[in-house]
Amino acid sequence: MMDKMKLPAVPPSTPSLILAIETSCDETSVAVVEDGRIIRSNIISSQIETHKKFGGVVPEVASRQHVESITWIIEEAVEKAGIRLQDVDAVAVTQGPGLVGSLLVGLVAGKALAFSLGLPLIAVHHIAGHIYANRFVQELEYPSLALVVSGGHTELVVLEGPGQFRIIGRTRDDAVGEAYDKVARALGLPYPGGPHLDRLALAADGAVQLPRAWLEPDSYDFSFSGLKSAVLAALNTARMKGLDLAADHVARGFQDSVIDVVTEKAMRAAKQFGAKQLLLAGGVAANKGLRESLTERCRQSRLPLVVPPLELCTDNAAMIAAAAHLKWERGEFAPMTLKAEAVLSLEEWSVKS
């Protein structure tokens, strides 16, 4: 667990301006957020076009582009927020998880700002940020359940109170976003593959039948490597027979399998843990098929579903500021010896009760 600097808690009624920096992967983002709820600015610079030619994110290239972008993005975020740097109350930065080279760029920039301005530094867990992006939609109620679906994570997380996380299920192999990209690559679709597969699946008039990985009857864990292998096997079998499977039918079969499993497990967990809300979080939260499935199931169960707007599903600094506000209220600040962590426990990051 990271060493924390504990200062007197800030009264919740005190207005705050948090400048947050997010550089965990291939988006460079800086935001200014007021009181953890009001986005004054949220500047995002994507590297998709750079990495597209490689078919995925190249860590060394990503970190170099963060270095080239971070200074002007900080300046633009401050200008768009209509403030001066001297008006900021705290600096928040993604500590992890993520690509360590990318994390270091944001961490060094955040430390430099906090030190030069004499401000507290707040370390944020990337997934906590994704979950608390939902707070920009409506106030969260507890206990709630978060379904985290992204390129690197697939988890079911119970929120027992503000910033109190308990992971009850996670992927045992590929994350769902990773599986989407691998299947898209097999179909010859461009990177990132998730949005292309989603569009194909929704337009398809048929589906290749593929297995569902339910695992043990009482398990909330996930597994997608077998499904990915089943897609590759179906494509190879068809080619050996001189046939071509329709890409949209493969996409539909794959997406139906993914959505059936994650939706069913999320609904079962929400009932078992008495969740007052189901929170969708992570880059794959932008998937239209998944949103429609969860909306219908939650409607049937009369369970409120909270989903971030599309621009807050992918990596951004506003979500980091939203999670940082939990630490700000309790005076849980990080020391200047803070290190980037490629692997970081969400449960250990939880705020102190």
C-alpha positions as CSV (number, residue, x, y, z in Angstrom):
1,M,0.0,0.0,0.0
2,M,1.3,3.4,-0.9
3,D,2.5,5.7,1.8
4,K,0.1,8.6,2.3
5,M,0.4,12.0,3.9
6,K,-2.6,12.7,6.2
7,L,-3.6,16.3,6.7
8,P,-6.7,17.7,8.4
9,A,-9.9,16.9,6.4
10,V,-11.4,19.7,4.3
11,P,-15.0,20.6,5.3
12,P,-17.3,19.3,2.5
13,S,-18.9,22.8,2.2
14,T,-15.6,24.3,1.1
15,P,-15.5,24.9,-2.6
16,S,-12.6,23.3,-4.4
17,L,-10.9,23.4,-7.7
18,I,-8.9,20.3,-8.5
19,L,-6.6,20.1,-11.5
20,A,-6.3,16.5,-12.6
21,I,-3.9,14.8,-15.0
22,E,-4.5,11.4,-16.7
23,T,-1.8,9.7,-18.8
24,S,-2.3,6.0,-18.0
25,C,-2.3,4.8,-21.6
26,D,-2.6,6.7,-24.9
27,E,-4.7,9.7,-24.0
28,T,-3.1,12.8,-22.6
29,S,-5.8,14.6,-20.6
30,V,-6.0,17.5,-18.1
31,A,-9.1,18.7,-16.4
32,V,-10.2,21.3,-13.9
33,V,-13.2,20.2,-11.9
34,E,-15.1,22.2,-9.2
35,D,-16.3,20.3,-6.1
36,G,-15.9,17.0,-7.8
37,R,-19.1,17.6,-9.8
38,I,-18.7,20.6,-12.2
39,I,-16.4,20.2,-15.1
40,R,-14.8,23.5,-15.9
41,S,-12.5,22.0,-18.6
42,N,-11.6,18.6,-19.8
43,I,-8.9,18.5,-22.5
44,I,-8.2,15.2,-24.2
45,S,-5.5,14.5,-26.8
46,S,-5.9,11.0,-28.3
47,Q,-3.1,9.1,-29.9
48,I,-5.3,6.6,-31.8
49,E,-4.1,7.8,-35.2
50,T,-0.5,7.3,-34.2
51,H,-1.0,3.7,-32.8
52,K,-3.5,2.6,-35.5
53,K,-0.6,1.7,-37.9
54,F,0.8,-0.7,-35.3
55,G,-2.5,-2.3,-34.5
56,G,-2.3,-1.4,-30.9
57,V,-0.6,0.9,-28.3
58,V,3.2,1.0,-28.4
59,P,4.2,1.9,-24.8
60,E,7.4,3.8,-25.8
61,V,5.6,5.8,-28.5
62,A,2.8,6.6,-26.1
63,S,5.1,8.0,-23.4
64,R,7.0,10.2,-25.9
65,Q,3.8,11.7,-27.1
66,H,2.7,12.4,-23.5
67,V,5.9,14.3,-23.0
68,E,5.3,16.4,-26.2
69,S,1.7,17.2,-25.2
70,I,1.4,17.5,-21.5
71,T,2.6,21.2,-21.1
72,W,0.2,22.7,-23.7
73,I,-2.7,20.6,-22.5
74,I,-2.2,21.9,-19.0
75,E,-2.2,25.4,-20.3
76,E,-5.3,24.9,-22.4
77,A,-7.2,23.3,-19.5
78,V,-6.4,26.2,-17.3
79,E,-7.3,28.7,-19.9
80,K,-10.6,27.0,-20.8
81,A,-11.6,26.8,-17.2
82,G,-11.2,30.5,-16.9
83,I,-8.9,30.4,-14.0
84,R,-5.2,31.0,-13.1
85,L,-3.0,28.2,-11.8
86,Q,-2.9,30.1,-8.5
87,D,-6.7,29.4,-8.1
88,V,-6.2,25.6,-8.0
89,D,-6.6,24.0,-4.6
90,A,-5.0,20.6,-5.3
91,V,-3.4,18.6,-8.1
92,A,-4.6,15.1,-8.8
93,V,-2.7,12.5,-10.9
94,T,-3.3,9.0,-12.0
95,Q,-0.9,6.8,-10.1
96,G,-1.9,3.5,-11.7
97,P,-2.7,1.0,-13.0
98,G,-1.4,1.6,-16.6
99,L,1.7,1.8,-18.7
100,V,4.5,2.8,-16.4
101,G,6.2,5.1,-18.9
102,S,3.0,6.9,-19.6
103,L,2.1,7.1,-15.9
104,L,5.5,8.6,-15.1
105,V,4.9,11.6,-17.5
106,G,1.7,12.6,-15.8
107,L,3.1,11.9,-12.3
108,V,6.2,14.1,-12.9
109,A,4.0,16.9,-14.3
110,G,1.6,16.7,-11.4
111,K,4.4,16.7,-8.8
112,A,6.1,19.7,-10.4
113,L,2.8,21.7,-10.4
114,A,2.0,20.7,-6.8
115,F,5.5,21.5,-5.5
116,S,5.8,24.8,-7.4
117,L,2.4,26.0,-6.3
118,G,2.6,24.7,-2.7
119,L,-0.5,22.5,-3.3
120,P,-1.5,19.1,-2.0
121,L,-1.0,16.1,-4.3
122,I,-3.7,13.5,-4.7
123,A,-2.9,10.1,-6.1
124,V,-5.8,8.4,-7.9
125,H,-6.6,4.9,-9.0
126,H,-7.5,4.8,-12.7
127,I,-10.5,2.5,-12.2
128,A,-11.8,4.6,-9.3
129,G,-11.8,7.4,-11.8
130,H,-13.9,5.4,-14.3
131,I,-16.4,4.4,-11.7
132,Y,-16.8,8.0,-10.4
133,A,-17.3,9.4,-13.9
134,N,-20.8,8.4,-13.1
135,R,-21.0,11.1,-10.5
136,F,-21.2,13.7,-13.3
137,V,-24.5,12.1,-14.2
138,Q,-26.1,11.8,-10.8
139,E,-25.2,11.4,-7.1
140,L,-24.2,7.9,-6.3
141,E,-26.2,5.8,-3.7
142,Y,-24.7,3.1,-1.6
143,P,-24.4,0.2,-1.7
144,S,-24.0,0.2,-5.5
145,L,-22.5,-2.1,-8.0
146,A,-20.0,-1.1,-10.7
147,L,-19.5,-3.1,-13.9
148,V,-16.1,-2.1,-15.1
149,V,-15.4,-3.0,-18.8
150,S,-12.4,-1.7,-20.6
151,G,-9.3,-2.6,-22.6
152,G,-7.4,-3.8,-19.6
153,H,-10.1,-4.5,-17.0
154,T,-13.3,-6.5,-16.5
155,E,-14.5,-6.4,-13.0
156,L,-17.6,-6.3,-10.8
157,V,-17.0,-3.9,-7.9
158,V,-19.3,-3.4,-4.9
159,L,-19.2,0.2,-3.5
160,E,-20.1,-0.1,0.1
161,G,-19.7,3.7,0.7
162,P,-18.1,6.7,-0.9
163,G,-14.7,5.5,-2.3
164,Q,-15.1,2.1,-0.6
165,F,-14.4,-0.7,-3.1
166,R,-14.7,-4.4,-2.9
167,I,-14.0,-6.5,-6.0
168,I,-16.2,-9.6,-6.2
169,G,-15.4,-10.7,-9.7
170,R,-12.7,-10.1,-12.4
171,T,-11.5,-11.6,-15.6
172,R,-9.3,-14.7,-15.4
173,D,-7.6,-14.0,-18.7
174,D,-8.4,-11.4,-21.4
175,A,-10.2,-8.2,-20.5
176,V,-13.4,-7.7,-22.6
177,G,-11.9,-4.7,-24.5
178,E,-8.8,-6.8,-25.3
179,A,-11.0,-9.6,-26.6
180,Y,-12.8,-7.2,-28.8
181,D,-9.6,-5.9,-30.3
182,K,-8.3,-9.4,-31.0
183,V,-11.5,-10.6,-32.7
184,A,-11.6,-7.4,-34.7
185,R,-8.0,-8.0,-35.9
186,A,-9.0,-11.5,-36.9
187,L,-11.8,-10.0,-39.0
188,G,-9.4,-7.4,-40.6
189,L,-11.0,-4.5,-38.9
190,P,-8.9,-1.4,-38.0
191,Y,-7.7,-0.5,-34.5
192,P,-9.4,0.1,-32.1
193,G,-11.7,-2.8,-33.0
194,G,-14.4,-2.4,-30.4
195,P,-16.5,0.3,-32.1
196,H,-16.3,-1.4,-35.4
197,L,-17.5,-4.8,-34.0
198,D,-20.3,-3.0,-32.2
199,R,-21.6,-1.4,-35.3
200,L,-21.4,-4.6,-37.3
201,A,-23.1,-6.6,-34.6
202,L,-26.0,-4.2,-34.4
203,A,-26.6,-4.2,-38.1
204,A,-26.3,-8.0,-38.6
205,D,-29.3,-10.1,-39.6
206,G,-27.8,-13.3,-38.3
207,A,-25.2,-14.6,-35.8
208,V,-22.6,-17.3,-35.7
209,Q,-23.4,-19.4,-32.6
210,L,-20.6,-19.2,-30.0
211,P,-20.2,-20.5,-26.5
212,R,-20.8,-18.6,-23.2
213,A,-18.2,-18.9,-20.5
214,W,-20.3,-19.0,-17.3
215,L,-17.5,-20.6,-15.1
216,E,-18.6,-22.0,-11.7
217,P,-22.4,-21.6,-10.9
218,D,-21.7,-19.1,-8.1
219,S,-18.7,-17.3,-9.7
220,Y,-18.7,-13.6,-10.6
221,D,-15.4,-14.0,-12.5
222,F,-15.2,-13.7,-16.3
223,S,-13.2,-15.5,-19.0
224,F,-13.0,-14.4,-22.6
225,S,-10.0,-16.2,-24.0
226,G,-12.0,-19.3,-24.8
227,L,-14.6,-17.2,-26.7
228,K,-11.8,-15.5,-28.7
229,S,-10.4,-19.0,-29.5
230,A,-13.9,-20.1,-30.6
231,V,-14.1,-17.2,-33.0
232,L,-10.7,-18.0,-34.5
233,A,-11.6,-21.7,-34.8
234,A,-14.9,-20.8,-36.6
235,L,-13.0,-18.6,-39.1
236,N,-10.3,-21.2,-39.7
237,T,-12.9,-24.0,-40.2
238,A,-14.8,-22.0,-42.7
239,R,-11.7,-21.1,-44.7
240,M,-10.6,-24.7,-44.9
241,K,-14.0,-25.5,-46.4
242,G,-13.6,-22.7,-48.9
243,L,-16.2,-20.6,-47.2
244,D,-16.2,-17.1,-45.9
245,L,-18.2,-16.3,-42.7
246,A,-20.0,-12.9,-42.9
247,A,-18.0,-10.5,-40.7
248,D,-21.2,-9.0,-39.3
249,H,-22.5,-12.5,-38.3
250,V,-19.3,-13.2,-36.5
251,A,-19.4,-9.9,-34.8
252,R,-23.0,-10.4,-33.7
253,G,-22.3,-13.9,-32.3
254,F,-19.2,-12.6,-30.4
255,Q,-21.0,-9.6,-29.0
256,D,-24.1,-11.6,-28.0
257,S,-21.9,-14.0,-26.0
258,V,-20.0,-11.2,-24.2
259,I,-23.2,-9.2,-23.4
260,D,-25.2,-12.2,-22.2
261,V,-22.5,-13.2,-19.7
262,V,-21.6,-9.7,-18.3
263,T,-25.2,-8.6,-18.1
264,E,-26.4,-11.7,-16.4
265,K,-23.6,-11.7,-13.8
266,A,-24.0,-8.0,-13.1
267,M,-27.8,-8.4,-12.5
268,R,-27.2,-11.4,-10.3
269,A,-24.6,-9.6,-8.2
270,A,-26.7,-6.4,-7.9
271,K,-29.5,-8.5,-6.4
272,Q,-27.3,-10.5,-4.1
273,F,-25.5,-7.4,-2.7
274,G,-28.6,-5.2,-2.5
275,A,-27.3,-2.5,-4.9
276,K,-29.3,0.6,-5.2
277,Q,-27.7,1.5,-8.5
278,L,-25.8,-0.3,-11.3
279,L,-22.9,1.8,-12.5
280,L,-21.4,1.1,-15.9
281,A,-17.7,2.2,-16.2
282,G,-14.8,2.0,-18.6
283,G,-14.1,2.4,-22.3
284,V,-16.4,-0.5,-23.3
285,A,-19.2,1.4,-21.5
286,A,-19.6,3.2,-24.9
287,N,-20.7,-0.1,-26.5
288,K,-24.2,0.5,-27.7
289,G,-25.2,-3.2,-27.6
290,L,-24.1,-3.5,-23.9
291,R,-25.9,-0.3,-23.0
292,E,-29.2,-1.5,-24.6
293,S,-29.0,-4.9,-22.9
294,L,-28.3,-3.4,-19.4
295,T,-31.0,-0.7,-19.9
296,E,-33.6,-3.4,-20.6
297,R,-32.6,-5.7,-17.8
298,C,-32.4,-2.9,-15.3
299,R,-35.9,-1.6,-16.5
300,Q,-37.3,-5.1,-15.9
301,S,-35.7,-5.3,-12.4
302,R,-36.5,-1.7,-11.5
303,L,-32.8,-1.1,-10.8
304,P,-31.5,2.4,-11.6
305,L,-28.7,2.2,-14.3
306,V,-26.1,5.0,-14.3
307,V,-24.0,5.4,-17.5
308,P,-21.5,8.1,-18.2
309,P,-21.9,10.2,-21.4
310,L,-19.7,8.8,-24.2
311,E,-17.0,11.4,-23.8
312,L,-16.5,10.3,-20.2
313,C,-16.4,6.6,-20.9
314,T,-12.9,6.6,-22.4
315,D,-9.8,7.8,-20.5
316,N,-10.1,11.4,-19.4
317,A,-8.9,13.7,-16.5
318,A,-12.3,14.8,-15.3
319,M,-13.0,11.3,-14.0
320,I,-9.7,11.4,-12.1
321,A,-10.7,14.7,-10.5
322,A,-14.1,13.2,-9.5
323,A,-12.4,10.4,-7.7
324,A,-9.7,12.7,-6.3
325,H,-12.4,14.8,-4.6
326,L,-13.1,11.8,-2.3
327,K,-9.6,12.1,-1.0
328,W,-9.7,15.9,-0.9
329,E,-12.7,15.9,1.4
330,R,-10.8,13.6,3.8
331,G,-7.4,15.2,3.6
332,E,-5.8,12.1,2.2
333,F,-2.8,13.5,0.2
334,A,0.2,11.8,-1.3
335,P,3.9,12.6,-0.6
336,M,6.3,13.9,-3.2
337,T,7.9,10.4,-3.1
338,L,4.8,9.0,-4.8
339,K,5.7,6.4,-7.4
340,A,3.9,5.3,-10.6
341,E,2.4,1.8,-10.2
342,A,1.7,-0.3,-13.3
343,V,-0.3,-2.6,-11.1
344,L,-2.2,-1.0,-8.3
345,S,-4.9,-2.4,-6.0
346,L,-8.3,-0.7,-6.1
347,E,-9.3,-2.0,-2.7
348,E,-6.1,-0.7,-1.1
349,W,-6.7,2.7,-2.7
350,S,-10.1,3.0,-1.1
351,V,-10.6,6.1,1.0
352,K,-10.4,5.8,4.8
353,S,-13.8,5.3,6.4
